[in-house]
Amino acid sequence: MMVTTHALAGALLAVSLLFVAPEHTPVAFAAGVSGGLFPDLDLYAAHRRTLHYPVYYSVAALAALAVVFVVPSTVTVAVSLFLVSAALHSASDIAGGGLELRPWRGVSERAVYDHYRGRWIRPRRWIRYDGSPEDLLLAIAVAVPALAVYEGSARRVVLALLVVSGIYTLLRKPLVSVAEWLVGRIPEGFRRYVPDRFIEDLQ
């Protein structure tokens, strides 16, 4: 799924704080969005393996939520929302396509790496690939409730993420050709810095 879809899901998770602890909503929103974005920072370093932890994030999130009930504070709320959002991101990538340059081909059987079991989890392809029309529909679906309740800068962030989602969906497939063209012109000595999935598709 698109990183923006994950970030919007994190924003949606924070909505509940508006009703139970509105004073923590701003930090919960920032933590939810950040947690949704964080796992994809491994995009160019063993993507969906370096920062994706579907099991460990989930265990840590449950522990952090338990702490919130005992010691509710800005810090504990932020940590728990960050971890819940990161866990949701890591687990929900299993519902998407495989780890390949053109995931709409449905060739790769690697969705997310499970460090606990030491193996790759296969993609379910319920959302065929990041930036697919159904991915955009999901982004819209999670953004609508957030747009309905948030105001000010939070609402603008949600709108911006939604706009980026739409643009990325339109450009998703053409961007692959652009990336291949660029990678094909990188000197051999620098190709070790390029993700394997780009090099594999050029061979």
N, C-alpha and C positions, 0 to 999 in steps of 0.2 A: 504493500500500500504506500501511497504518497506520504512523505514526512508531514505534509500539511494535514492530512487526514488524521494522523496520530496526534498532532498538536491540537487539533480541534476536539478530538476525543478527550484529551487532557483538560481542555477548557470546559467541556461538558461535565467532567467528573467534579469540577470545583463548584458547579452550580448548587449542589446540595448544601454547601456552606452558607449560601444566602438565607436559607431557611432555619438552620440550626445554630450557626455562629457567624452572623454577617460581618463581625469585626475581623474575621480571619479571611474573608473572601478575596481581598487583593493578593495576599501572599499565596493563597490556595490556587488562584488563577495562574499566577506566575509559575508556581511549582508544577501545576498540572501541565501547562504548555511546555515548560522546560523538560519535564520528564518524558513527554511525548516526543520531543525532538532529540533528546540525548542519545538513545541507542544508534541513531543514524549518523552520528559523528564518526562511526567506523566505516563510512562509505568507501574510503580509499585505503583502508587497512583491515583486510580480512572481513569484508562486510557480512553482517548478520552472524558474526562469530566473536569479534573482539568486544563489542559492547552490548550484545544481545544475550540476555540470560532469562529465558522464559521460566525456569524453575527457581533460580536463586532470587531473582527480583520478586517473584511471587511470595516466597517464604519471608523475605525481608519486609515486604509490604504488609503482610499479615502481622508481623511482629511490631512494625511501626504503628499500625492502626491500634493495636492493643495498648501501646504506650500513650497514644492520643487520648484514649478513654480514661486512663489513669492520671496523666499529666497533660491536659489540654493547654497548648501554648502556640504562639506563632511558629516557633521552631519545630515542634513536633508535628503540627499540621502541615508545614511545608515539606518536611522530610517524608511524611506518609503519602502526601499527594504526589510528590515526585516519584516515589518508588512504585505506587499503584499505577501511575501513568506509564512509567518505563516497563513495568510488567505487562500491562495491557498491550503496549506496542510490540514487545518481543513475542508475546503469545499470538497476537492477531496477525502477525506476518505469516504465520503458518497457513492462514486462510487465503493467502495470495499466491502469486506465481513463484517460480523457482529463481534461483540466483544465477541469472544469465543476462547477457546484453540485450537479447530479444526474448523476454519471458513469454510473449504471446505465442511463441513456437511450442511451448510446453515440453521442452527437452530435459531441462535440469530437474533432478530429484532432490535438490538441496533448498530448503526454505529457510530454516533457522537452526543454528547449532545448539544442541542440548549438552551443555557442559556436565551436567549431572550424570547422564548416561554415556557421554563420550561419543555421540553420533549425531548426524544430521537428521532433522525431522523433514519428512517429505512435504512438498507443497500440496494443499488441498485444491487450490485454484478456484475457490468460490468467487473470488475477485481475481480475474485472470492475470492481471499484472498491475503494477503501480502506474497510475495515470490512465487506467482504462475507464470507459464511461461509467461502469458500475462503481469504480473507486470514487469518481466525482460525485455520483449520487449519494454514496455513503458520507462523503465530506459534507454535502449539503444537509443531509439528514441529521448529522450531529451538530452542525452549525446553527440550524434553525432554533432549537431551544435556547442555545447560548445567546443568540441575537435577541431573543424575546426577553431575556432577563438582565443581560448586562447593559451597562451604560458607559458613556465616556470612553476612556482609552481602551478598556477591555473590549468594548464593542467594536472599536476601530481595528483592534488586532484581529478579532474574529473575521471581520469583513476582509481585511487584507489577506489573511490566510485562505479565505474562500476565493478571492480573485486570483491569487497565485495558483491555487488548485485548478481553476478553469483554464488559465493560460498554459500550465504544464500539461494538462490533458490534451489540449489542442496541438502542442508541440512535441509530445512524447515520442512518437515514432520518427519524425524528422530529426530530432536531436540525436538519435542513434547514428544516423548517417553522418551528421556533422562531427560527432565524437570519433567515429571511425576514420574520417578524413584527417582529423587533427592527429590522432594517434599514429596513423600511417606516415606522418611526416616528422615524428619525433626521432631524433638520433638514437641509434642502437644503445649507446651508453646510458641513456636516460629511461629506457623502456622498463627497467626493473622497478621504477617508481609508479608505473601504470598498473591499475588493478588487472588481475589475471584474466577476468572475463572479457576485457577489451582486446587483449593480445590473442586469446584463444579464438575469437571470432575473425581475426585477421589471418589466421593460419589455415 
